[in-house]
Amino acid sequence: MKFPGKRKNQHFFPVGTSSRLQVGANRTVNKKIYIVGIDQLIVDIEVLADDRDFLKFPIHKGESVLLPDSIVEEMYQYFKENKRVVGEFAGGAIGNTLHNYSVLSDDTSFVLGTISKQITVGDYAFKYVCTTNSHVDLSYLAAVEGRMARAICLVSEDGERTFAVGKGIMNELFEEQIPFELIKNCSSLLISAYLLRNEETPIFKATLKAVAIAKENNVPVVLSLGTKNIIVDKKEFFTSFISENVNVLAMNEDEAYALVGEKSPLLACQNLLDLTDMVILTVGAKGLYIAAHVDQTLARETKDQIFSKSILEYNKFEYSRAQLRSHCQNPFKIYSHINPYLGGPPVIRNTNGAGDAALSAVLHDMAANSYHRQLMPESSKHSFSFLTYSSIHQISKYANRTSFEVLKQNSPRLSQGLPEKEESLEESYWAQ
């Protein structure tokens, strides 16, 4: 496994102490480290839209709606005939995150879901397989008769993105197709709110089974909220579900507001930490926030400038590593915020997938913690139980940098890993 962030030969990142342990060639990891995600496998079809298109079709700007496959096909043909189809990519919030995780870590992830039983060259299932990183293991996918799901992503002139989704076979994953051993032994289980939209679908019940297995075996459950519409419609359900099952929660500011009714990102994070252990909150052009719990005795004070917003001196202990609240004798809430990397790309080509990219970096750091705990159990980093390998301050840098890479390209998925050395940054940027 590649370790997150900047690395130095023979040492694991970060390298803040002179007494760090050497990594010998005789050290091995007996248990394979990997993450598992459940996804409604889907192909994103990106099109250029204008305001007239929102009158022509039953869609609302800025939202994600499920439509009959026949209407999605009509939309597809309309945009194709008018030469406004920009690209067709393997998509899905979980699929994007798993792909990016495997690119960053150069290691294995598994996706659970459904795919067309018959795959022919050039069809949607073929495109999905071809544009997914080879380290994403597809062998547990359920083969189902029918067409894969499609999401037409309408990009307005103002950059707003609207999704019209034709479900195809995406919900046809059943409880009995959830592999117990695979989830029992994974580093984390990744799910999205989309899976829990309709309680009558097989994939809803399959997701609940997977979450139950993860909980029984102390596997962190990571939830990506996906879209505010679902949260608004099922706020009570998600509040209860997160409180009972979720360890890491990822969302944007609109989804956070829908869940806790707080517009201030910091105060939203504060409220969300009453429900879960760790929060990743992306705020578009204002960067991202990471919040978590740490035991008061293990809190590390920042060496950077201390800031106050809606919470006084909110980043004072951002050099701390995240812990599960249940592992803290005296849980203490910690926060970190970072502005867009280098102010953001000169031209933002695509905002679809930026949040997924940030989450993939966080998952990489969590998996690196599991890997290092096996490789070097005597390390002082594992004297106490932590959820992450790095501090939330350092993770925010890594997540921020990963999002930047997606924002500057057309595809919502990373095409390559991050550079070993950032020419635009001083060495001190990565030091801690």
C-alpha positions in Angstrom: 0.0 0.0 0.0 1.2 3.5 -0.9 1.0 5.7 2.2 -1.0 9.0 2.0 0.7 12.3 1.4 4.4 13.0 1.0 6.6 10.1 1.8 10.3 9.7 2.6 12.4 6.6 2.0 12.1 3.9 4.7 9.9 6.1 6.9 6.1 6.3 7.2 4.4 9.7 6.9 4.2 11.9 8.9 7.8 12.0 10.2 7.6 14.3 13.2 9.8 12.5 15.7 13.5 11.6 15.7 12.8 8.2 17.4 10.7 6.7 14.5 11.1 3.1 13.7 12.9 1.7 10.6 10.9 -0.4 8.3 12.8 -3.6 7.7 12.5 -5.9 4.7 11.4 -8.8 7.0 8.2 -7.1 8.1 5.0 -8.4 6.5 1.3 -7.9 6.8 -0.5 -11.2 7.3 -4.1 -9.9 6.8 -4.9 -8.2 3.5 -6.0 -4.6 4.0 -8.9 -3.5 1.7 -12.2 -1.5 1.8 -15.6 -2.6 0.6 -18.3 -0.4 -1.0 -21.9 -1.0 -2.0 -23.0 0.9 -5.0 -25.8 1.3 -7.5 -23.6 0.8 -10.5 -24.3 3.6 -12.9 -22.9 5.3 -16.0 -22.8 9.2 -15.9 -23.7 10.9 -19.2 -22.6 14.5 -19.0 -24.5 16.9 -21.2 -24.6 20.7 -21.7 -27.9 22.2 -20.7 -29.8 25.5 -20.8 -32.8 26.7 -19.0 -35.2 25.5 -21.7 -34.2 21.9 -21.0 -35.7 22.2 -17.5 -39.0 23.0 -19.0 -38.9 20.3 -21.6 -38.2 17.5 -19.1 -39.6 16.7 -15.6 -36.5 17.8 -13.7 -35.6 20.6 -11.3 -32.3 22.4 -11.5 -29.7 21.4 -8.9 -31.5 18.2 -7.8 -31.2 14.5 -8.4 -34.4 12.7 -9.5 -35.3 9.2 -10.4 -37.2 9.0 -13.8 -38.6 6.1 -15.8 -36.0 4.5 -18.1 -38.1 5.6 -21.1 -37.8 9.3 -20.2 -34.1 9.0 -19.6 -33.7 7.3 -23.0 -35.7 10.2 -24.6 -33.4 12.7 -22.9 -30.3 10.9 -24.0 -31.4 10.8 -27.6 -32.4 14.5 -27.5 -29.0 15.6 -26.2 -27.1 13.3 -28.5 -29.0 14.5 -31.6 -28.2 18.1 -30.6 -24.5 17.2 -30.1 -24.5 18.2 -26.5 -23.2 15.0 -24.9 -19.8 15.9 -23.4 -18.8 12.4 -22.2 -19.9 9.1 -20.8 -18.1 7.8 -17.6 -18.3 5.1 -15.1 -20.0 6.8 -12.2 -21.8 6.5 -8.9 -20.6 8.2 -5.7 -19.3 4.9 -4.2 -17.9 3.7 -7.5 -16.0 7.0 -7.9 -14.7 6.8 -4.3 -13.5 3.2 -4.6 -11.8 3.9 -7.9 -10.0 6.9 -6.5 -9.1 5.0 -3.3 -7.4 2.3 -5.4 -5.6 4.9 -7.5 -4.3 6.7 -4.4 -3.3 3.6 -2.4 -2.3 1.4 -5.4 -4.2 -1.3 -3.5 -7.4 -3.3 -3.4 -11.0 -2.3 -2.9 -14.2 -4.3 -3.6 -17.5 -3.1 -5.0 -20.8 -4.9 -4.3 -23.7 -4.3 -6.7 -25.3 -5.4 -9.9 -24.1 -5.4 -13.5 -25.6 -6.6 -16.8 -25.3 -10.3 -17.2 -24.5 -10.0 -20.9 -21.7 -7.5 -21.6 -20.9 -6.5 -25.2 -18.2 -4.2 -26.5 -19.3 -0.6 -26.3 -22.3 -1.0 -24.1 -22.7 0.7 -20.7 -21.5 -2.3 -18.6 -18.4 -2.5 -20.9 -17.7 1.2 -20.4 -18.0 0.8 -16.6 -15.5 -2.1 -16.5 -13.1 -0.4 -18.8 -13.0 2.9 -16.9 -12.7 1.4 -13.4 -9.2 1.0 -11.9 -7.9 -2.6 -12.1 -7.4 -2.7 -8.3 -11.2 -2.3 -7.8 -12.3 -6.0 -7.6 -15.5 -6.6 -9.5 -15.7 -10.3 -8.8 -18.5 -10.0 -6.2 -20.9 -8.2 -8.5 -24.2 -9.9 -9.1 -25.0 -10.5 -12.8 -28.5 -9.5 -13.6 -30.5 -9.5 -16.9 -31.2 -5.9 -18.0 -29.6 -2.6 -18.7 -27.3 -0.8 -16.3 -28.5 2.4 -14.6 -27.8 5.7 -16.3 -27.5 9.2 -14.8 -27.8 12.1 -17.2 -25.8 15.0 -15.7 -27.1 18.3 -17.0 -24.4 21.0 -16.6 -25.9 24.5 -16.8 -24.2 27.6 -17.9 -23.7 28.7 -14.3 -22.0 25.4 -13.5 -25.0 23.9 -11.6 -25.3 20.2 -12.0 -28.7 18.3 -12.2 -29.1 14.5 -12.4 -31.8 12.6 -14.1 -31.4 8.9 -13.2 -32.8 5.8 -14.9 -32.5 3.0 -12.4 -32.2 0.0 -14.8 -31.0 -3.0 -12.6 -29.2 -0.9 -10.0 -31.4 -2.0 -7.1 -31.4 -5.7 -7.7 -28.8 -6.7 -5.1 -30.3 -9.2 -2.6 -29.4 -9.9 1.1 -28.1 -13.4 0.3 -25.6 -11.9 -2.1 -23.8 -10.0 0.7 -20.5 -11.8 1.4 -20.1 -12.2 5.2 -16.3 -12.9 5.3 -15.5 -10.1 2.9 -17.1 -7.5 5.0 -16.1 -9.0 8.3 -12.4 -8.6 7.4 -12.4 -5.3 5.6 -10.9 -2.0 6.8 -14.1 0.0 6.3 -17.5 -0.4 4.7 -18.6 2.4 2.4 -22.3 3.1 1.6 -24.4 6.0 0.4 -27.8 7.5 1.2 -28.9 6.6 -2.3 -29.0 2.9 -1.2 -31.4 3.7 1.5 -33.8 5.9 -0.5 -36.5 3.2 -1.1 -37.1 0.7 1.7 -38.9 -1.7 -0.7 -35.9 -2.4 -2.9 -33.7 -5.4 -2.5 -30.5 -3.2 -2.2 -32.0 -1.4 0.8 -32.2 -4.7 2.7 -28.9 -5.9 1.4 -27.3 -2.7 2.7 -28.8 -3.1 6.2 -27.4 -6.7 6.3 -23.9 -5.5 5.3 -24.0 -2.7 8.0 -25.1 -5.2 10.6 -22.1 -7.5 9.7 -19.7 -4.5 9.9 -21.0 -3.4 13.3 -20.8 -7.0 14.7 -17.1 -7.1 13.7 -16.0 -3.5 14.6 -15.6 -2.5 11.0 -16.1 1.3 10.6 -19.2 2.2 8.6 -18.7 5.3 6.2 -21.8 7.0 4.8 -21.8 9.5 2.0 -25.1 11.5 2.0 -25.2 12.1 -1.8 -28.0 14.6 -2.2 -30.1 16.9 0.0 -33.4 15.7 -1.4 -33.2 12.2 0.1 -32.2 13.7 3.5 -35.1 16.2 3.5 -37.6 13.4 2.6 -36.2 11.0 5.3 -34.6 13.2 7.9 -35.9 11.2 10.9 -34.8 7.9 9.4 -31.2 9.2 8.6 -30.8 10.9 11.9 -31.6 7.6 13.7 -29.6 5.5 11.2 -26.4 7.6 11.5 -26.6 7.7 15.3 -26.9 3.9 15.5 -24.6 2.7 12.7 -22.3 5.3 11.1 -18.7 6.2 12.2 -17.7 8.5 9.4 -20.1 10.9 7.6 -19.3 12.7 4.4 -21.5 15.5 2.8 -21.7 19.0 1.4 -23.1 22.0 3.0 -26.6 21.6 1.6 -26.8 18.0 2.9 -25.5 19.1 6.3 -28.2 21.8 6.5 -30.9 19.3 5.5 -29.8 17.0 8.3 -29.1 19.3 11.2 -30.6 22.7 10.1 -27.4 24.6 10.6 -25.9 26.9 7.9 -22.6 27.5 9.6 -20.3 24.7 8.6 -18.5 24.6 11.9 -21.7 24.5 13.9 -23.1 21.9 11.6 -20.0 19.8 12.3 -20.4 20.3 16.0 -24.0 19.0 15.8 -23.1 16.2 13.5 -20.5 14.9 16.0 -23.3 14.3 18.4 -24.5 11.6 15.9 -21.2 10.2 14.6 -17.5 9.9 15.2 -16.0 11.8 12.2 -17.3 14.3 9.7 -16.0 15.4 6.2 -17.9 18.5 5.1 -17.1 20.0 1.6 -18.1 23.7 1.1 -17.3 24.2 -2.6 -15.2 27.3 -3.2 -14.6 27.6 0.6 -12.7 24.3 0.8 -13.6 21.6 3.3 -13.9 20.9 7.0 -13.0 17.8 8.9 -14.2 17.2 12.5 -13.8 14.3 14.8 -13.4 13.1 18.4 -10.2 12.6 20.4 -9.6 11.8 24.0 -8.7 14.9 25.9 -5.4 13.4 27.1 -4.4 12.7 23.5 -5.3 16.1 22.0 -2.4 17.7 20.2 -2.3 21.5 19.8 -1.6 23.0 16.4 1.6 24.8 15.5 -0.2 26.8 12.9 -2.2 30.0 13.4 -5.3 29.6 15.5 -8.6 30.9 14.1 -12.0 31.7 15.5 -15.3 31.6 13.6 -18.6 30.4 14.9 -16.5 28.3 17.3 -13.7 30.1 19.2 -10.2 28.8 18.4 -11.8 25.9 16.5 -8.6 24.6 15.0 -6.5 24.7 18.2 -6.2 20.9 18.4 -6.3 20.0 14.7 -3.0 18.2 15.0 -4.9 15.4 16.8 -5.7 12.1 15.2 -9.4 11.0 15.0 -10.8 8.4 17.4 -14.1 6.6 17.7 -16.0 8.3 20.4 -16.5 4.9 22.2 -12.7 4.6 22.5 -12.4 8.0 24.3 -12.7 8.2 28.1 -13.2 12.0 27.8 -14.3 12.7 24.2 -13.3 16.0 22.9 -14.4 17.6 19.6 -11.7 18.8 17.2 -12.0 20.7 13.9 -9.9 21.6 10.9 -10.6 23.8 7.9 -8.7 24.2 4.7 -9.2 26.6 1.7 -9.1 25.1 -1.8 -5.6 23.9 -2.9 -3.7 26.8 -4.6 -7.1 28.7 -4.6 -8.6 26.0 -6.9 -7.8 25.2 -10.5 -7.7 28.2 -12.9 -10.6 26.5 -14.8 -13.0 24.2 -13.0 -13.9 21.6 -15.6 -16.0 19.4 -13.4 -17.4 19.6 -9.8 -19.0 16.2 -10.0 -16.9 13.8 -8.0 -14.8 16.4 -6.0 -16.5 15.3 -2.7 -16.0 11.6 -3.6 -12.3 12.4 -4.2 -11.9 14.0 -0.8 -13.6 11.0 0.9 -11.3 8.6 -0.9 -8.3 10.4 0.6 -9.8 10.0 4.1 -10.5 6.3 3.5 -6.9 5.9 2.3 -5.6 7.3 5.5 -7.9 5.1 7.6 -6.7 2.0 5.7 -3.1 3.1 6.1 -3.7 3.1 9.8 -4.9 -0.5 9.7 -2.0 -1.5 7.5 0.6 0.2 9.8 -0.9 -1.3 12.9 -0.3 -4.8 11.5 3.1 -4.0 10.1 4.4 -2.2 13.2 2.2 -3.0 16.2 5.0 -1.8 18.6 4.9 1.7 17.1 3.9 4.5 19.5 1.3 5.4 16.9 -0.7 2.4 18.1 -0.4 2.8 21.9 -4.0 3.9 21.7 -6.8 3.1 19.3 -7.1 5.6 16.5 -9.4 5.8 13.5 -6.9 7.6 11.3 -3.2 7.4 10.6 -2.6 11.1 10.3 -4.0 14.2 12.1 -7.2 15.7 10.8 -5.1 18.7 9.8 -2.9 16.6 7.6 -5.8 14.6 6.2 -7.5 17.9 5.2 -4.5 18.7 3.1 -4.5 15.3 1.4 -8.3 15.4 0.8 -8.0 19.0 -0.6 -5.2 18.1 -3.0 -7.1 15.1 -4.2 -10.3 17.1 -4.9 -8.2 19.6 -6.8 -7.1 16.9 -9.2 -10.7 16.0 -10.0 -11.9 19.6 -10.4 -9.3 20.3 -13.1 -10.4 17.4 -15.4 -13.6 16.3 -17.1 -13.9 12.9 -15.5 -15.2 12.5 -11.9 -12.5 9.9 -11.4 -8.8 10.2 -11.0 -6.8 9.2 -14.0 -3.5 8.9 -12.1 -2.1 9.1 -8.6 -0.8 12.3 -7.0 2.8 13.4 -7.7 5.4 12.3 -5.3 6.7 15.9 -5.0 4.7 19.1 -5.4 6.8 21.6 -7.3 4.5 24.4 -6.2 4.8 23.8 -2.5 7.6 24.2 0.0 8.7 21.1 1.9 7.2 22.7 5.1 3.7 22.3 3.7 3.8 18.6 4.4 5.8 18.8 7.6 4.1 18.4 10.9 
